[in-house]
Amino acid sequence: MARGGLLVHLLPLVAGALLLGGMGGCSGKGRRDEVVPPTGMNTQSQIRRYVDKAVRRSSEGVILMPSKKADTLFDRTRLNEIAQSLRVPAALCFVNRAIETMKLGQQDGETTFLGVPEGQIRIRTRINPAGEVLRTEIVETGFQDESMYACLSKAIKAIRWTTNKSGVVQFIDVIYWVSLGYQAEDHSDEALLLLRKQQAIAAEKARGCLVNRVSAGRYQVQGLSLMDRDGRTLVNRVEPGVLPENVGECVAIVFRDIRMQPVKEAFVRPFTPRADFVVATDGTVNFTDERWLAVLKLEEEAMREARLAELAGDDPVTQVDEGEARPGPGTPRPSQVAGTSGASTPEATRADPAAGGQKLKLGGMRKKPPG
């Protein structure tokens, strides 16, 4: 779909990395670093420490904080389920907004992503006895992007909350935080080489998008792909203005197939795939790294064939003919043995019971019939 000049493609979102939502703890039972969930009896400083610790431990999460009165009325198990169910729509708010606003830029002399809709927000949710949300309001927020609150509020109102018999409106504070985080694995030499290979493969497929659709010239295409922990594309786009819209959309669809290595603890991982196309006057489309990719494929194919040969026992270096031992340096050849010519005749083969392929009769000797 097109949004504000950006070509955007959506895929199903996988939820975040850690179990942080709801009234349950952030860690496994019995661990020393377990985060104790806040209750109505906690002081504000204890609640703040709880939230800060949770935020440090994950790139995203949801925490529900009932008022003192609501804490005695609402079922804790159900609240924990609600907190978990809010994580996916909240993450979608972030991802869908990020693909529109994020761009590479300079900050403090370093290249980084600007316009990331990250932050932390506390939304007061007022719920009637039937479990319906009457309204939401911001208690405090660190989001610079105002669109995040509108999207989160819509997700909160879509939830069917726990009913209560108090007969009055209660409130629960919803705390949500999200950030890109930093995955060192995505900046390693191995990751950069994998990205180069993946974008070269994508460019090889995407050049078909340009054939007979653009005039001769050079087209330097840059995209943005937000991926999940498994290295699969959640959403992606290509920057507008380089290719005609329909051609750019075609390239964006191909870029969506780019795969990166999995990173277990990641949330949303940004990558910027590129393709540099050159269209000749006869319509031929080439791209940078075309020769590099061809050589890489040949090397990989040679390695694969060598591996298969090794597994099949066909390696010429290690292959030994069964049934015929290799003669050593001191072993005389047949032509050097007295009484032999070195030729292999049927008669000679039959005369030698040790010759390969002979069927030997191993049964007992027959008795001579009485004469």
matplotlib code that plots the C-alpha trace (Angstrom):
import matplotlib.pyplot as plt

x = [0.0, 1.2, 1.4, 2.7, 4.8, 6.2, 5.7, 4.8, 4.2, 3.0, 3.5, 2.2, 4.0, 5.7, 5.4, 8.4, 11.3, 10.4, 7.4, 7.0, 3.4, 0.7, 0.8, 3.2, 6.9, 9.5, 11.7, 11.4, 10.2, 12.8, 15.4, 17.2, 16.5, 12.8, 10.7, 8.0, 4.7, 3.3, 0.1, -2.1, 0.1, 3.3, 4.7, 5.2, 9.0, 8.6, 6.4, 8.9, 11.8, 9.7, 8.9, 12.5, 13.9, 11.4, 12.2, 15.9, 15.4, 13.4, 12.9, 9.1, 6.5, 3.1, 2.4, -1.1, -1.4, -4.9, -5.9, -6.1, -9.8, -9.6, -6.8, -9.3, -12.0, -10.3, -9.1, -5.3, -5.0, -7.3, -5.3, -2.1, -3.8, -4.9, -1.4, 0.0, -2.7, -2.0, 1.6, 0.9, -1.4, 0.9, 3.9, 2.0, 1.4, 5.2, 6.1, 3.5, 4.5, 8.2, 8.1, 6.7, 8.9, 12.3, 15.2, 18.9, 20.6, 23.4, 23.4, 26.4, 28.6, 27.3, 25.0, 21.9, 18.1, 16.1, 12.4, 12.0, 8.6, 10.0, 9.3, 7.3, 3.7, 1.3, -2.4, -5.2, -8.0, -11.5, -13.6, -17.3, -18.7, -19.5, -15.8, -16.1, -13.6, -15.3, -12.2, -8.4, -6.1, -2.4, -0.9, 2.7, 4.5, 7.9, 6.7, 7.6, 5.2, 1.6, 0.3, 1.4, -1.1, -4.0, -3.1, -2.5, -5.8, -7.6, -6.0, -6.9, -10.5, -10.8, -10.1, -12.9, -11.9, -12.9, -16.4, -16.8, -19.8, -18.8, -21.3, -18.9, -16.2, -12.7, -9.4, -6.3, -3.1, -1.5, 2.2, 3.8, 7.4, 9.2, 12.5, 14.6, 17.4, 20.8, 21.8, 25.5, 25.0, 23.4, 26.6, 29.2, 31.3, 29.3, 26.0, 27.3, 28.5, 25.1, 23.3, 25.4, 24.7, 21.0, 20.6, 22.5, 20.2, 17.2, 18.7, 19.1, 15.4, 14.3, 15.9, 13.0, 10.8, 12.8, 12.8, 10.8, 9.5, 12.2, 14.4, 18.2, 20.2, 21.3, 18.9, 20.3, 17.5, 17.5, 15.0, 14.2, 13.2, 12.1, 12.7, 11.7, 14.0, 14.0, 15.3, 12.0, 10.6, 7.7, 7.3, 9.4, 9.6, 11.7, 12.5, 10.3, 11.6, 14.1, 11.8, 8.2, 5.8, 4.7, 8.3, 9.3, 6.5, 7.7, 11.2, 9.8, 8.0, 11.2, 13.2, 10.6, 12.1, 15.5, 16.4, 18.9, 20.3, 18.1, 18.9, 17.1, 16.7, 15.8, 12.5, 12.5, 15.7, 16.2, 18.1, 18.7, 19.0, 20.3, 20.4, 22.3, 20.8, 22.2, 19.8, 21.4, 19.9, 19.0, 17.0, 19.5, 19.5, 22.6, 23.4, 26.3, 27.7, 26.4, 29.9, 30.6, 27.4, 28.2, 31.6, 30.1, 27.6, 30.3, 32.4, 29.3, 28.4, 32.0, 32.0, 28.6, 29.8, 32.9, 30.9, 28.5, 31.4, 33.0, 29.8, 29.4, 32.9, 33.8, 36.6, 39.5, 42.0, 40.6, 38.9, 40.3, 39.2, 37.7, 39.0, 42.3, 44.9, 47.1, 50.6, 53.3, 56.6, 58.2, 55.4, 56.4, 54.1, 52.5, 54.9, 57.8, 56.8, 58.3, 55.9, 53.4, 53.0, 51.0, 48.0, 44.6, 43.0, 39.9, 41.9, 44.3, 41.4, 39.7, 43.0, 43.5, 40.8, 41.9, 41.0, 38.3, 34.8, 35.3, 32.5, 34.1, 32.3, 32.6, 30.3, 31.6, 33.1, 30.8, 31.4, 32.5, 29.6, 30.5, 31.8]
y = [0.0, 3.6, 5.9, 9.5, 8.6, 5.5, 2.0, -0.2, -3.9, -5.6, -9.1, -10.8, -9.5, -11.9, -10.6, -9.2, -11.0, -11.4, -12.0, -8.6, -7.7, -8.1, -8.6, -11.6, -11.3, -10.7, -13.6, -17.3, -18.4, -18.4, -16.2, -13.6, -10.9, -11.6, -8.4, -8.4, -7.1, -3.9, -4.0, -1.3, -1.5, -0.4, 3.1, 5.2, 4.9, 1.1, 1.2, 3.4, 1.1, -1.8, -0.1, 1.1, -2.4, -3.9, -1.3, -2.0, -5.7, -5.6, -3.4, -3.5, -4.5, -3.8, -3.4, -2.9, -1.0, -1.0, 1.6, 0.4, -0.1, -1.9, -4.1, -5.9, -6.1, -7.3, -10.9, -10.9, -13.8, -12.1, -8.8, -10.7, -12.2, -8.7, -7.3, -10.0, -9.6, -5.9, -6.5, -7.4, -4.5, -2.1, -3.5, -3.1, 0.6, 1.0, -1.0, 0.6, 4.0, 3.4, 2.3, 5.7, 7.9, 6.3, 7.4, 7.4, 10.6, 12.1, 12.6, 13.7, 12.9, 9.3, 7.7, 6.5, 6.2, 9.3, 9.6, 6.4, 6.4, 5.0, 6.0, 5.2, 6.2, 5.8, 5.7, 5.9, 3.6, 4.1, 1.0, 0.6, -2.4, -4.2, -4.2, -1.5, 1.3, 4.6, 6.8, 6.9, 9.8, 10.4, 10.5, 10.9, 10.2, 10.2, 9.7, 12.5, 11.0, 11.9, 9.2, 6.5, 7.5, 7.5, 4.0, 2.6, 4.1, 2.3, -1.0, -0.5, 0.2, -2.9, -5.1, -6.7, -6.0, -7.8, -7.1, -6.0, -5.7, -2.4, -0.5, 2.4, 3.2, 2.0, 2.9, 0.9, 2.5, 0.9, 1.4, 0.7, 1.2, 0.4, 1.0, -0.5, -1.5, -2.4, -5.9, -6.2, -9.3, -7.2, -5.1, -7.9, -8.6, -11.8, -9.9, -7.3, -10.1, -11.8, -8.6, -8.0, -11.4, -11.2, -7.8, -9.0, -12.0, -9.6, -7.3, -10.2, -11.0, -7.3, -6.3, -8.0, -5.2, -2.7, -4.4, -2.4, -0.2, 2.5, 4.3, 3.9, 5.2, 4.4, 3.8, 3.7, 2.2, 2.2, 0.5, 0.1, -3.4, -3.9, -7.6, -9.8, -11.9, -14.7, -12.4, -12.2, -9.0, -7.5, -4.3, -2.7, 0.1, 1.5, 5.2, 7.1, 9.3, 6.9, 4.6, 5.0, 4.0, 0.7, -0.3, 0.7, -1.3, -4.4, -4.0, -3.6, -6.9, -8.6, -7.0, -8.4, -11.9, -10.8, -13.0, -12.3, -14.5, -15.0, -13.0, -14.6, -11.6, -9.0, -7.2, -5.1, -5.0, -2.3, -3.0, -0.8, -3.0, -1.3, -2.1, -0.1, -0.8, 0.2, 0.0, 0.0, 1.6, -1.9, -2.5, -4.8, -4.4, -5.0, -4.4, -3.8, -7.0, -9.0, -10.5, -10.9, -12.9, -15.1, -15.9, -16.5, -19.0, -20.9, -21.2, -22.4, -24.9, -26.2, -26.6, -28.3, -30.8, -31.5, -32.1, -34.5, -36.3, -36.7, -38.1, -40.5, -41.8, -40.5, -38.2, -39.0, -38.2, -40.8, -43.3, -46.8, -49.6, -52.4, -55.8, -54.5, -53.1, -50.4, -51.9, -50.5, -49.2, -52.7, -54.8, -56.3, -55.9, -59.0, -58.6, -58.8, -62.2, -65.2, -67.3, -64.5, -62.1, -59.5, -60.0, -60.7, -63.5, -65.4, -68.5, -66.8, -65.4, -68.7, -70.4, -68.0, -68.6, -65.3, -63.2, -60.7, -61.8, -65.5, -67.6, -70.3, -73.6, -74.1, -77.1, -80.6, -83.0, -85.4, -89.1, -91.1, -93.5, -97.1, -98.6]
z = [0.0, -0.6, 2.4, 2.0, -1.0, 0.6, -0.7, 2.3, 2.5, 5.7, 6.9, 10.1, 13.2, 15.6, 19.2, 21.2, 22.8, 26.5, 28.7, 30.3, 30.0, 32.7, 36.4, 36.3, 36.9, 34.1, 35.1, 35.8, 39.2, 41.9, 40.0, 42.1, 39.5, 39.4, 39.0, 41.6, 40.1, 41.6, 43.6, 45.2, 48.3, 46.5, 46.9, 43.8, 44.1, 44.1, 41.1, 39.3, 40.0, 38.8, 35.5, 35.0, 35.5, 33.1, 30.5, 30.8, 30.3, 27.1, 24.0, 24.4, 26.9, 28.6, 32.3, 33.8, 37.1, 38.6, 41.1, 44.7, 44.4, 41.0, 42.3, 44.5, 41.9, 38.8, 38.2, 38.1, 35.7, 33.2, 33.6, 32.8, 29.6, 28.6, 29.1, 26.8, 24.2, 24.0, 23.0, 19.4, 18.5, 20.4, 18.4, 15.2, 16.1, 16.4, 13.3, 11.0, 12.1, 12.0, 8.3, 7.5, 9.6, 10.0, 7.8, 7.9, 9.0, 11.0, 14.7, 16.8, 13.8, 13.4, 10.9, 12.6, 12.2, 12.8, 13.2, 15.3, 17.0, 20.3, 23.9, 26.9, 27.8, 30.7, 29.6, 32.2, 31.0, 32.6, 32.5, 33.4, 35.3, 32.0, 31.1, 28.4, 28.0, 28.3, 27.6, 27.8, 28.7, 28.8, 32.3, 31.1, 27.8, 26.4, 22.8, 20.4, 17.8, 18.7, 16.4, 18.8, 21.4, 19.0, 17.8, 21.3, 22.6, 19.7, 20.7, 24.4, 23.5, 21.4, 24.5, 26.4, 30.0, 33.1, 34.5, 38.1, 40.5, 42.0, 40.0, 39.4, 36.9, 37.7, 36.1, 35.2, 34.0, 30.9, 30.6, 27.2, 26.1, 22.9, 21.2, 18.4, 20.7, 19.4, 18.1, 17.8, 15.7, 12.9, 12.6, 12.5, 9.4, 8.9, 8.9, 6.5, 4.1, 4.4, 3.7, 0.6, -0.7, 0.0, -1.6, -4.7, -5.0, -4.6, -7.3, -9.7, -9.3, -9.2, -12.5, -14.2, -12.7, -14.8, -18.2, -20.8, -18.0, -17.6, -20.0, -20.2, -17.3, -13.8, -10.9, -7.3, -5.2, -1.4, 0.8, 4.5, 5.9, 9.5, 10.4, 13.3, 15.5, 12.9, 10.2, 8.3, 6.9, 8.9, 6.8, 4.1, 1.6, -1.1, -1.2, -3.7, -6.5, -8.1, -10.0, -11.3, -8.6, -10.1, -10.7, -7.2, -5.7, -7.7, -6.4, -2.8, -3.2, -4.2, -1.3, 1.1, 0.5, 1.9, 4.9, 7.6, 10.4, 13.5, 16.7, 19.7, 21.9, 19.2, 18.7, 15.5, 13.4, 10.7, 7.5, 4.5, 1.4, -1.8, -5.5, -8.2, -11.6, -15.0, -18.0, -21.4, -24.5, -25.8, -22.6, -20.9, -17.1, -15.1, -11.4, -9.2, -7.6, -10.5, -11.2, -7.5, -7.1, -10.1, -8.7, -5.2, -6.7, -8.5, -5.3, -3.3, -6.1, -6.1, -2.3, -2.4, -5.1, -3.2, 0.0, -1.9, -3.4, 0.0, 1.5, -1.5, -1.2, -4.7, -3.6, -6.0, -3.2, -0.8, -3.2, -3.0, -5.4, -3.3, -4.3, -5.6, -3.3, -4.6, -5.2, -3.0, -4.3, -3.7, -5.1, -8.5, -11.4, -13.1, -16.1, -13.7, -12.1, -13.8, -15.8, -16.4, -19.3, -17.5, -19.8, -18.3, -20.3, -19.5, -19.1, -16.7, -14.8, -14.4, -13.4, -10.6, -7.8, -6.1, -9.1, -8.6, -9.6, -9.3, -7.8, -5.6, -4.9, -1.2, -0.9, 0.2, -2.3, -4.0, -3.3, -6.3, -7.3, -6.8, -10.0]

ax = plt.figure().add_subplot(projection="3d")
ax.plot(x, y, z, "-o")
ax.set_aspect("equal")
plt.show()
